Amino acid sequence: MNLRKNYRYLLVLSLCLMALGIALTLLFDSERDILDAPIYRFILDLPLAVVFFFIVIFAPISEEIAFRSWACKKKAWTWVSFIASSLFVLVFNIYAGIIYSIIFLAIIFLFKDKPKHRLFSFLILTSLTFALMHYDNLQPRSFYLAFAQYLGAGLFCAYFALRFNLLTAIIVHAINNFIAIAAMGLIFSSNETNTLENTTYKATLSRVAPQWGLGGSTFSTFGVDTISIESYTIGSIAESLTKYSDTSFWVIDYEVTDFRKYNMRVERKDTNSKIDYRELLLDLAKLKKIIIDTIQEKRLVWVLNAKDWDTISYKEDDLYNHDPLTEFSVYFLCSQLSVPSMMEKEKTLDVIPQKGVYDRRIWIDDNVIYQRSFEQKKKTLETRYGITLTKKDTLINVIRIRGE
């Protein structure tokens, strides 16, 4: 067999593996959405030009040199492949990198005079490693189902490197990556729009085109007549609606992994009734396959109280006497304090209100919540307003918002 020209077996095998990976994904991963994958959240935080450069230009060039340059005719390319691919794997995992390097060297020296064994060994080692290097692209279950597809893609590029040259393999790899990000909707975004309607409201939910590293400005208003939400994730929309539909909770945990952004417009249908936030929340959960339940859980939290609520409480008759102070609900203050500042190294404990003060409205300087650390906020609230935060291990109500 002519090892340099007869590679039809490799082409057929690679296409079969890619077809198998696609079929397994479609058949057994029906809940999978590529936009839920970790790679989506990573690349969406970058400008489009940067994403295009790294995925369509840099990745194909660097990965083909690392995992396919051993197929070049000049022997020096084998050492280029060894060094580049070993560095790739070492960065991924140092122990895997050491094992990979040893196996690669063993193939070089043990099969020095056995080109057939050497060829098949390099094909198996580099293609398997190439596939495993993409583990972090997807959720674990999705990756296991798509593994054959990644393996096939590695063999497919190896076919072009062996049959033609390394440049051809790079071009094929670049085209594959371009098609992948285009299929993800990152270049040509879909115009998905859903309509929700119930006895008290009519709503539209539409997907927002990717902002490409700009983050996008978010906006929301929640009223009895209309609700307007711009550039929120589904998890954030559900969390916001939960706050208005249920006042029995202290903490919301949401684990919805859809990182896409949506706009939502809601209008009440009947002037005699207000928008039913709970109906809207349940209909949204059904549409987007979200599970919402409540549990009681013992947690270490900060409990917020005040030494004298009357001195800081909101009153209608002194609406204009508190400039430059801002009116806050106690719940909103707790939710803001629960969000860690950029300077915080660890997640801030949840802040909950003392029983009976959840609905109070108070006057404080909103600059307090933007101070550098939680300890600074805690100290300022106590010295200026008599608001205390006490650490306590207690049983609290937790609303969970999860994907199915």
Order of alpha helices (4+ residues) and beta strands (2+ residues): alpha-alpha-alpha-alpha-alpha-alpha-alpha-alpha-alpha-beta-beta-beta-beta-alpha-beta-beta-alpha-beta-alpha-beta-alpha-beta-beta-alpha-beta
